[in-house]
Amino acid sequence: MNILIDIILQAGRAAVELALFILLPVMVVMLSLMRLLEARGILDRVVVVLAPLLKPFGLNGLGVFAALQISFVSFAAPMATLSMMDQRGTSDRHIAATLAMVCGGHVFWTVG
């Protein structure tokens, strides 16, 4: 019984360390970078240029940032993009399409 309790405690400790020391800093850096791009107006220009290209896939321009983040950073990074999409009033359909693309990209990069 003590072995089981030790295993559970070690797993919990590892999960907390993962969340605090890896996932949270990645999300903070990505959201800060995106806010900086948004303040400079760069993000809006990129969204305007990419929106027509992504419309057949049900994505808006911010979906590209989510794809880049899942590809080059980690699986936690697109959360900044999804939260920014929600704050901007993006429709639930576009958020769901972006989330599906992120999940599919994660599976692709993991398996492939």
DRENSE-957988 format. One record per atom (N, C-alpha, C): residue in three letters; x, y, z; atom name; residue number from 1. Coordinates in nm, 2 decimals, padded with zeros to 4 digits. Atoms other than C-alpha are relative to their C-alpha. Last residue first. Layout:
REM DRENSE-957988
+------+--------+--------+--------+------+-----+
: rest :   east :  north :     up : atom :  nr :
+------+--------+--------+--------+------+-----+
:  ALA :      X :      Y :      Z :   CA : NUM :
...
+------+--------+--------+--------+------+-----+
***
This chain:
REM DRENSE-957988
+------+--------+--------+--------+------+-----+
: rest :   east :  north :     up : atom :  nr :
+------+--------+--------+--------+------+-----+
:  GLY : -00.08 :  00.00 :  00.12 :    N : 112 :
:  GLY :  00.46 :  01.10 : -03.79 :   CA : 112 :
:  GLY :  00.15 :  00.02 :  00.03 :    C : 112 :
:  VAL : -00.01 :  00.13 :  00.07 :    N : 111 :
:  VAL :  00.28 :  00.99 : -03.48 :   CA : 111 :
:  VAL :  00.10 :  00.00 : -00.11 :    C : 111 :
:  THR : -00.04 :  00.10 : -00.10 :    N : 110 :
:  THR :  00.35 :  01.29 : -03.25 :   CA : 110 :
:  THR :  00.01 : -00.14 : -00.07 :    C : 110 :
:  TRP : -00.14 : -00.01 : -00.04 :    N : 109 :
:  TRP :  00.36 :  01.55 : -03.53 :   CA : 109 :
:  TRP :  00.05 : -00.11 :  00.10 :    C : 109 :
:  PHE : -00.09 :  00.02 :  00.12 :    N : 108 :
:  PHE :  00.04 :  01.43 : -03.69 :   CA : 108 :
:  PHE :  00.15 :  00.00 :  00.04 :    C : 108 :
:  VAL :  00.00 :  00.14 :  00.03 :    N : 107 :
:  VAL : -00.14 :  01.39 : -03.35 :   CA : 107 :
:  VAL :  00.09 : -00.03 : -00.12 :    C : 107 :
:  HIS : -00.07 :  00.07 : -00.11 :    N : 106 :
:  HIS : -00.05 :  01.74 : -03.25 :   CA : 106 :
:  HIS :  00.01 : -00.15 : -00.03 :    C : 106 :
:  GLY : -00.14 : -00.02 :  00.02 :    N : 105 :
:  GLY : -00.15 :  01.87 : -03.59 :   CA : 105 :
:  GLY :  00.09 : -00.06 :  00.11 :    C : 105 :
:  GLY : -00.04 :  00.08 :  00.11 :    N : 104 :
:  GLY : -00.49 :  01.71 : -03.56 :   CA : 104 :
:  GLY :  00.15 :  00.02 : -00.03 :    C : 104 :
:  CYS :  00.00 :  00.14 : -00.04 :    N : 103 :
:  CYS : -00.53 :  01.86 : -03.22 :   CA : 103 :
:  CYS :  00.04 : -00.09 : -00.11 :    C : 103 :
:  VAL : -00.11 :  00.02 : -00.10 :    N : 102 :
:  VAL : -00.43 :  02.20 : -03.34 :   CA : 102 :
:  VAL :  00.01 : -00.14 :  00.05 :    C : 102 :
:  MET : -00.12 :  00.00 :  00.07 :    N : 101 :
:  MET : -00.65 :  02.18 : -03.65 :   CA : 101 :
:  MET :  00.12 : -00.02 :  00.10 :    C : 101 :
:  ALA : -00.01 :  00.13 :  00.07 :    N : 100 :
:  ALA : -00.95 :  02.07 : -03.44 :   CA : 100 :
:  ALA :  00.13 : -00.01 : -00.08 :    C : 100 :
:  LEU : -00.03 :  00.10 : -00.10 :    N :  99 :
:  LEU : -00.88 :  02.36 : -03.20 :   CA :  99 :
:  LEU :  00.01 : -00.14 : -00.07 :    C :  99 :
:  THR : -00.14 : -00.02 : -00.04 :    N :  98 :
:  THR : -00.87 :  02.60 : -03.49 :   CA :  98 :
:  THR :  00.04 : -00.11 :  00.10 :    C :  98 :
:  ALA : -00.08 :  00.05 :  00.11 :    N :  97 :
:  ALA : -01.20 :  02.46 : -03.63 :   CA :  97 :
:  ALA :  00.15 :  00.02 :  00.03 :    C :  97 :
:  ALA :  00.01 :  00.14 :  00.01 :    N :  96 :
:  ALA : -01.36 :  02.49 : -03.29 :   CA :  96 :
:  ALA :  00.09 : -00.05 : -00.12 :    C :  96 :
:  ILE : -00.08 :  00.05 : -00.11 :    N :  95 :
:  ILE : -01.24 :  02.85 : -03.25 :   CA :  95 :
:  ILE :  00.00 : -00.15 :  00.00 :    C :  95 :
:  HIS : -00.15 : -00.02 :  00.03 :    N :  94 :
:  HIS : -01.37 :  02.93 : -03.59 :   CA :  94 :
:  HIS :  00.09 : -00.05 :  00.11 :    C :  94 :
:  ARG : -00.04 :  00.08 :  00.11 :    N :  93 :
:  ARG : -01.71 :  02.78 : -03.52 :   CA :  93 :
:  ARG :  00.14 :  00.01 : -00.04 :    C :  93 :
:  ASP : -00.03 :  00.13 : -00.05 :    N :  92 :
:  ASP : -01.73 :  02.94 : -03.18 :   CA :  92 :
:  ASP :  00.04 : -00.10 : -00.11 :    C :  92 :
:  SER :  00.12 :  00.09 : -00.01 :    N :  91 :
:  SER : -01.72 :  03.28 : -03.35 :   CA :  91 :
:  SER :  00.05 : -00.14 :  00.06 :    C :  91 :
:  THR :  00.01 :  00.09 :  00.11 :    N :  90 :
:  THR : -01.43 :  03.51 : -03.27 :   CA :  90 :
:  THR : -00.11 : -00.10 :  00.02 :    C :  90 :
:  GLY :  00.14 :  00.03 :  00.05 :    N :  89 :
:  GLY : -01.51 :  03.77 : -03.02 :   CA :  89 :
:  GLY : -00.01 : -00.08 : -00.12 :    C :  89 :
:  ARG :  00.03 : -00.09 :  00.12 :    N :  88 :
:  ARG : -01.16 :  03.92 : -02.98 :   CA :  88 :
:  ARG : -00.14 : -00.02 : -00.05 :    C :  88 :
:  GLN :  00.01 : -00.14 : -00.04 :    N :  87 :
:  GLN : -01.13 :  03.77 : -02.63 :   CA :  87 :
:  GLN : -00.04 :  00.10 : -00.11 :    C :  87 :
:  ASP :  00.12 : -00.01 : -00.08 :    N :  86 :
:  ASP : -01.21 :  03.42 : -02.76 :   CA :  86 :
:  ASP : -00.02 :  00.15 :  00.05 :    C :  86 :
:  MET :  00.12 :  00.01 :  00.10 :    N :  85 :
:  MET : -00.95 :  03.45 : -03.04 :   CA :  85 :
:  MET : -00.13 :  00.02 :  00.08 :    C :  85 :
:  MET :  00.00 : -00.13 :  00.07 :    N :  84 :
:  MET : -00.69 :  03.57 : -02.78 :   CA :  84 :
:  MET : -00.12 :  00.00 : -00.10 :    C :  84 :
:  SER :  00.05 : -00.10 : -00.09 :    N :  83 :
:  SER : -00.77 :  03.27 : -02.56 :   CA :  83 :
:  SER : -00.01 :  00.14 : -00.06 :    C :  83 :
:  LEU :  00.14 :  00.03 : -00.02 :    N :  82 :
:  LEU : -00.73 :  03.03 : -02.86 :   CA :  82 :
:  LEU : -00.06 :  00.10 :  00.10 :    C :  82 :
:  THR :  00.08 : -00.04 :  00.12 :    N :  81 :
:  THR : -00.40 :  03.19 : -02.95 :   CA :  81 :
:  THR : -00.15 : -00.02 :  00.02 :    C :  81 :
:  ALA : -00.01 : -00.15 :  00.01 :    N :  80 :
:  ALA : -00.26 :  03.17 : -02.60 :   CA :  80 :
:  ALA : -00.08 :  00.05 : -00.12 :    C :  80 :
:  MET :  00.10 : -00.05 : -00.10 :    N :  79 :
:  MET : -00.38 :  02.81 : -02.57 :   CA :  79 :
:  MET :  00.00 :  00.15 :  00.00 :    C :  79 :
:  PRO :  00.12 : -00.05 :  00.07 :    N :  78 :
:  PRO : -00.18 :  02.74 : -02.89 :   CA :  78 :
:  PRO : -00.11 :  00.05 :  00.09 :    C :  78 :
:  ALA : -00.01 : -00.13 :  00.06 :    N :  77 :
:  ALA :  00.14 :  02.72 : -02.68 :   CA :  77 :
:  ALA : -00.12 :  00.05 : -00.07 :    C :  77 :
:  ALA :  00.06 : -00.10 : -00.08 :    N :  76 :
:  ALA :  00.05 :  02.42 : -02.47 :   CA :  76 :
:  ALA : -00.01 :  00.14 : -00.06 :    C :  76 :
:  PHE :  00.15 :  00.02 :  00.01 :    N :  75 :
:  PHE :  00.12 :  02.15 : -02.73 :   CA :  75 :
:  PHE : -00.07 :  00.11 :  00.08 :    C :  75 :
:  SER :  00.04 :  00.11 : -00.08 :    N :  74 :
:  SER :  00.48 :  02.28 : -02.77 :   CA :  74 :
:  SER : -00.16 : -00.01 : -00.01 :    C :  74 :
:  VAL : -00.02 : -00.02 : -00.15 :    N :  73 :
:  VAL :  00.69 :  02.53 : -02.95 :   CA :  73 :
:  VAL : -00.04 : -00.12 :  00.08 :    C :  73 :
:  PHE : -00.13 : -00.04 : -00.04 :    N :  72 :
:  PHE :  00.76 :  02.48 : -03.32 :   CA :  72 :
:  PHE :  00.02 :  00.01 :  00.15 :    C :  72 :
:  SER : -00.11 :  00.06 :  00.07 :    N :  71 :
:  SER :  00.47 :  02.29 : -03.47 :   CA :  71 :
:  SER :  00.14 :  00.03 :  00.06 :    C :  71 :
:  ILE :  00.00 :  00.14 : -00.03 :    N :  70 :
:  ILE :  00.20 :  02.36 : -03.21 :   CA :  70 :
:  ILE :  00.12 : -00.07 : -00.07 :    C :  70 :
:  GLN : -00.03 :  00.02 : -00.14 :    N :  69 :
:  GLN :  00.29 :  02.73 : -03.22 :   CA :  69 :
:  GLN :  00.01 : -00.15 :  00.03 :    C :  69 :
:  LEU : -00.14 : -00.02 : -00.02 :    N :  68 :
:  LEU :  00.30 :  02.75 : -03.60 :   CA :  68 :
:  LEU :  00.05 : -00.03 :  00.15 :    C :  68 :
:  ALA : -00.07 :  00.11 :  00.07 :    N :  67 :
:  ALA : -00.04 :  02.59 : -03.62 :   CA :  67 :
:  ALA :  00.15 :  00.02 :  00.01 :    C :  67 :
:  ALA :  00.01 :  00.13 : -00.07 :    N :  66 :
:  ALA : -00.18 :  02.82 : -03.36 :   CA :  66 :
:  ALA :  00.07 : -00.11 : -00.06 :    C :  66 :
:  PHE : -00.09 : -00.01 : -00.12 :    N :  65 :
:  PHE : -00.03 :  03.12 : -03.53 :   CA :  65 :
:  PHE : -00.02 : -00.12 :  00.08 :    C :  65 :
:  VAL : -00.13 :  00.03 :  00.05 :    N :  64 :
:  VAL : -00.20 :  03.01 : -03.86 :   CA :  64 :
:  VAL :  00.10 :  00.01 :  00.12 :    C :  64 :
:  GLY : -00.03 :  00.14 :  00.00 :    N :  63 :
:  GLY : -00.53 :  02.99 : -03.68 :   CA :  63 :
:  GLY :  00.14 : -00.04 : -00.05 :    C :  63 :
:  LEU : -00.07 :  00.03 : -00.12 :    N :  62 :
:  LEU : -00.51 :  03.36 : -03.61 :   CA :  62 :
:  LEU :  00.03 : -00.15 :  00.01 :    C :  62 :
:  GLY : -00.14 : -00.02 :  00.01 :    N :  61 :
:  GLY : -00.60 :  03.43 : -03.97 :   CA :  61 :
:  GLY :  00.08 : -00.04 :  00.12 :    C :  61 :
:  ASN : -00.03 : -00.14 :  00.02 :    N :  60 :
:  ASN : -00.94 :  03.27 : -03.95 :   CA :  60 :
:  ASN :  00.15 :  00.01 :  00.00 :    C :  60 :
:  LEU : -00.09 : -00.06 : -00.09 :    N :  59 :
:  LEU : -01.02 :  02.90 : -04.00 :   CA :  59 :
:  LEU :  00.01 :  00.15 : -00.03 :    C :  59 :
:  GLY :  00.08 : -00.04 : -00.12 :    N :  58 :
:  GLY : -01.31 :  02.72 : -04.16 :   CA :  58 :
:  GLY :  00.09 :  00.07 :  00.10 :    C :  58 :
:  PHE : -00.03 :  00.09 : -00.11 :    N :  57 :
:  PHE : -01.08 :  02.54 : -04.40 :   CA :  57 :
:  PHE : -00.08 :  00.03 :  00.12 :    C :  57 :
:  PRO :  00.05 :  00.13 :  00.04 :    N :  56 :
:  PRO : -01.22 :  02.72 : -04.71 :   CA :  56 :
:  PRO :  00.02 : -00.11 :  00.11 :    C :  56 :
:  LYS :  00.15 :  00.01 : -00.01 :    N :  55 :
:  LYS : -01.16 :  03.05 : -04.52 :   CA :  55 :
:  LYS : -00.06 : -00.14 : -00.05 :    C :  55 :
:  LEU :  00.04 :  00.10 : -00.09 :    N :  54 :
:  LEU : -00.79 :  02.99 : -04.48 :   CA :  54 :
:  LEU : -00.15 : -00.02 :  00.01 :    C :  54 :
:  LEU : -00.06 :  00.13 :  00.04 :    N :  53 :
:  LEU : -00.66 :  03.17 : -04.79 :   CA :  53 :
:  LEU : -00.05 : -00.11 :  00.09 :    C :  53 :
:  PRO :  00.06 :  00.06 :  00.12 :    N :  52 :
:  PRO : -00.91 :  03.46 : -04.74 :   CA :  52 :
:  PRO :  00.06 : -00.14 : -00.04 :    C :  52 :
:  ALA :  00.14 :  00.04 : -00.01 :    N :  51 :
:  ALA : -00.81 :  03.51 : -04.38 :   CA :  51 :
:  ALA : -00.06 : -00.06 : -00.13 :    C :  51 :
:  LEU :  00.02 :  00.15 :  00.00 :    N :  50 :
:  LEU : -00.43 :  03.51 : -04.44 :   CA :  50 :
:  LEU : -00.14 : -00.04 :  00.00 :    C :  50 :
:  VAL : -00.06 :  00.06 :  00.12 :    N :  49 :
:  VAL : -00.38 :  03.88 : -04.55 :   CA :  49 :
:  VAL : -00.04 : -00.15 :  00.00 :    C :  49 :
:  VAL :  00.07 : -00.04 :  00.12 :    N :  48 :
:  VAL : -00.63 :  04.02 : -04.29 :   CA :  48 :
:  VAL :  00.06 : -00.06 : -00.13 :    C :  48 :
:  VAL :  00.14 :  00.06 :  00.00 :    N :  47 :
:  VAL : -00.49 :  03.81 : -04.01 :   CA :  47 :
:  VAL : -00.07 :  00.04 : -00.13 :    C :  47 :
:  VAL : -00.02 :  00.14 :  00.04 :    N :  46 :
:  VAL : -00.13 :  03.91 : -04.09 :   CA :  46 :
:  VAL : -00.14 : -00.07 : -00.01 :    C :  46 :
:  ARG : -00.03 :  00.00 :  00.14 :    N :  45 :
:  ARG : -00.23 :  04.28 : -04.09 :   CA :  45 :
:  ARG :  00.02 : -00.15 : -00.05 :    C :  45 :
:  ASP :  00.12 : -00.03 :  00.08 :    N :  44 :
:  ASP : -00.41 :  04.24 : -03.76 :   CA :  44 :
:  ASP :  00.03 : -00.01 : -00.15 :    C :  44 :
:  LEU :  00.09 :  00.11 :  00.00 :    N :  43 :
:  LEU : -00.11 :  04.07 : -03.60 :   CA :  43 :
:  LEU : -00.12 :  00.02 : -00.08 :    C :  43 :
:  ILE : -00.05 :  00.10 :  00.09 :    N :  42 :
:  ILE :  00.13 :  04.34 : -03.71 :   CA :  42 :
:  ILE : -00.10 : -00.12 : -00.01 :    C :  42 :
:  GLY :  00.09 :  00.00 :  00.12 :    N :  41 :
:  GLY : -00.07 :  04.62 : -03.55 :   CA :  41 :
:  GLY :  00.04 : -00.11 : -00.10 :    C :  41 :
:  ARG : -00.06 : -00.06 :  00.12 :    N :  40 :
:  ARG :  00.21 :  04.70 : -03.31 :   CA :  40 :
:  ARG : -00.08 :  00.00 : -00.12 :    C :  40 :
:  ALA : -00.01 : -00.15 : -00.03 :    N :  39 :
:  ALA : -00.01 :  04.63 : -03.01 :   CA :  39 :
:  ALA :  00.07 :  00.07 : -00.11 :    C :  39 :
:  GLU :  00.13 : -00.06 :  00.01 :    N :  38 :
:  GLU : -00.11 :  04.29 : -03.16 :   CA :  38 :
:  GLU :  00.01 :  00.15 :  00.03 :    C :  38 :
:  LEU :  00.03 : -00.01 :  00.14 :    N :  37 :
:  LEU :  00.25 :  04.19 : -03.22 :   CA :  37 :
:  LEU : -00.14 :  00.06 : -00.02 :    C :  37 :
:  LEU : -00.09 : -00.10 :  00.06 :    N :  36 :
:  LEU :  00.33 :  04.27 : -02.86 :   CA :  36 :
:  LEU : -00.03 :  00.02 : -00.15 :    C :  36 :
:  ARG :  00.05 : -00.13 : -00.04 :    N :  35 :
:  ARG :  00.02 :  04.08 : -02.74 :   CA :  35 :
:  ARG :  00.09 :  00.12 : -00.05 :    C :  35 :
:  MET :  00.12 : -00.03 :  00.08 :    N :  34 :
:  MET :  00.13 :  03.78 : -02.94 :   CA :  34 :
:  MET : -00.06 :  00.14 :  00.03 :    C :  34 :
:  LEU : -00.04 : -00.03 :  00.14 :    N :  33 :
:  LEU :  00.47 :  03.79 : -02.79 :   CA :  33 :
:  LEU : -00.11 :  00.03 : -00.09 :    C :  33 :
:  SER : -00.07 : -00.13 :  00.00 :    N :  32 :
:  SER :  00.33 :  03.82 : -02.44 :   CA :  32 :
:  SER :  00.05 :  00.04 : -00.14 :    C :  32 :
:  LEU :  00.10 : -00.10 : -00.01 :    N :  31 :
:  LEU :  00.09 :  03.53 : -02.51 :   CA :  31 :
:  LEU :  00.06 :  00.14 :  00.00 :    C :  31 :
:  MET :  00.07 :  00.00 :  00.12 :    N :  30 :
:  MET :  00.37 :  03.31 : -02.63 :   CA :  30 :
:  MET : -00.11 :  00.11 :  00.00 :    C :  30 :
:  VAL : -00.09 : -00.05 :  00.11 :    N :  29 :
:  VAL :  00.60 :  03.39 : -02.34 :   CA :  29 :
:  VAL : -00.08 :  00.02 : -00.13 :    C :  29 :
:  VAL : -00.02 : -00.15 : -00.03 :    N :  28 :
:  VAL :  00.32 :  03.34 : -02.08 :   CA :  28 :
:  VAL :  00.09 :  00.06 : -00.11 :    C :  28 :
:  MET :  00.12 : -00.08 :  00.03 :    N :  27 :
:  MET :  00.21 :  03.01 : -02.24 :   CA :  27 :
:  MET :  00.02 :  00.15 :  00.02 :    C :  27 :
:  VAL :  00.01 :  00.00 :  00.15 :    N :  26 :
:  VAL :  00.57 :  02.87 : -02.25 :   CA :  26 :
:  VAL : -00.13 :  00.08 : -00.03 :    C :  26 :
:  PRO : -00.09 : -00.09 :  00.07 :    N :  25 :
:  PRO :  00.62 :  02.98 : -01.89 :   CA :  25 :
:  PRO : -00.01 :  00.01 : -00.15 :    C :  25 :
:  LEU :  00.04 : -00.14 : -00.03 :    N :  24 :
:  LEU :  00.30 :  02.81 : -01.77 :   CA :  24 :
:  LEU :  00.10 :  00.10 : -00.06 :    C :  24 :
:  LEU :  00.12 : -00.05 :  00.07 :    N :  23 :
:  LEU :  00.37 :  02.48 : -01.95 :   CA :  23 :
:  LEU : -00.03 :  00.15 :  00.02 :    C :  23 :
:  ILE : -00.01 :  00.02 :  00.15 :    N :  22 :
:  ILE :  00.73 :  02.41 : -01.84 :   CA :  22 :
:  ILE : -00.12 :  00.07 : -00.07 :    C :  22 :
:  PHE : -00.13 : -00.04 :  00.05 :    N :  21 :
:  PHE :  00.80 :  02.51 : -01.48 :   CA :  21 :
:  PHE :  00.01 : -00.02 : -00.15 :    C :  21 :
:  LEU : -00.06 : -00.13 : -00.05 :    N :  20 :
:  LEU :  00.46 :  02.53 : -01.32 :   CA :  20 :
:  LEU :  00.12 :  00.04 : -00.07 :    C :  20 :
:  ALA :  00.09 : -00.12 :  00.03 :    N :  19 :
:  ALA :  00.26 :  02.27 : -01.52 :   CA :  19 :
:  ALA :  00.07 :  00.13 :  00.04 :    C :  19 :
:  LEU :  00.02 : -00.01 :  00.14 :    N :  18 :
:  LEU :  00.54 :  02.01 : -01.54 :   CA :  18 :
:  LEU : -00.08 :  00.13 : -00.03 :    C :  18 :
:  GLU : -00.12 : -00.05 :  00.05 :    N :  17 :
:  GLU :  00.63 :  02.06 : -01.17 :   CA :  17 :
:  GLU : -00.01 :  00.03 : -00.15 :    C :  17 :
:  VAL :  00.00 : -00.14 : -00.04 :    N :  16 :
:  VAL :  00.27 :  02.01 : -01.07 :   CA :  16 :
:  VAL :  00.13 :  00.07 : -00.05 :    C :  16 :
:  ALA :  00.10 : -00.07 :  00.07 :    N :  15 :
:  ALA :  00.25 :  01.69 : -01.28 :   CA :  15 :
:  ALA :  00.00 :  00.15 :  00.04 :    C :  15 :
:  ALA : -00.05 : -00.02 :  00.14 :    N :  14 :
:  ALA :  00.58 :  01.56 : -01.15 :   CA :  14 :
:  ALA : -00.10 :  00.08 : -00.08 :    C :  14 :
:  ARG : -00.11 : -00.09 :  00.00 :    N :  13 :
:  ARG :  00.46 :  01.61 : -00.79 :   CA :  13 :
:  ARG :  00.06 :  00.03 : -00.14 :    C :  13 :
:  GLY :  00.06 : -00.13 : -00.02 :    N :  12 :
:  GLY :  00.13 :  01.44 : -00.86 :   CA :  12 :
:  GLY :  00.11 :  00.10 :  00.00 :    C :  12 :
:  ALA :  00.07 : -00.04 :  00.13 :    N :  11 :
:  ALA :  00.31 :  01.14 : -01.02 :   CA :  11 :
:  ALA : -00.06 :  00.14 :  00.02 :    C :  11 :
:  GLN : -00.10 : -00.04 :  00.10 :    N :  10 :
:  GLN :  00.55 :  01.12 : -00.72 :   CA :  10 :
:  GLN : -00.06 :  00.04 : -00.13 :    C :  10 :
:  LEU : -00.06 : -00.13 : -00.05 :    N :   9 :
:  LEU :  00.26 :  01.13 : -00.47 :   CA :   9 :
:  LEU :  00.11 :  00.04 : -00.10 :    C :   9 :
:  ILE :  00.10 : -00.11 :  00.02 :    N :   8 :
:  ILE :  00.07 :  00.86 : -00.66 :   CA :   8 :
:  ILE :  00.06 :  00.13 :  00.03 :    C :   8 :
:  ILE :  00.01 : -00.02 :  00.14 :    N :   7 :
:  ILE :  00.38 :  00.63 : -00.68 :   CA :   7 :
:  ILE : -00.10 :  00.12 : -00.03 :    C :   7 :
:  ASP : -00.12 : -00.07 :  00.05 :    N :   6 :
:  ASP :  00.45 :  00.68 : -00.31 :   CA :   6 :
:  ASP : -00.01 :  00.03 : -00.15 :    C :   6 :
:  ILE :  00.01 : -00.14 : -00.05 :    N :   5 :
:  ILE :  00.09 :  00.60 : -00.22 :   CA :   5 :
:  ILE :  00.12 :  00.07 : -00.05 :    C :   5 :
:  LEU :  00.11 : -00.07 :  00.08 :    N :   4 :
:  LEU :  00.10 :  00.28 : -00.43 :   CA :   4 :
:  LEU : -00.01 :  00.15 :  00.03 :    C :   4 :
:  ILE : -00.05 : -00.01 :  00.13 :    N :   3 :
:  ILE :  00.43 :  00.17 : -00.27 :   CA :   3 :
:  ILE : -00.10 :  00.08 : -00.09 :    C :   3 :
:  ASN : -00.09 : -00.12 : -00.01 :    N :   2 :
:  ASN :  00.29 :  00.24 :  00.08 :   CA :   2 :
:  ASN :  00.06 :  00.02 : -00.14 :    C :   2 :
:  MET :  00.08 : -00.12 :  00.00 :    N :   1 :
:  MET :  00.00 :  00.00 :  00.00 :   CA :   1 :
:  MET :  00.09 :  00.13 :  00.00 :    C :   1 :
+------+--------+--------+--------+------+-----+
***
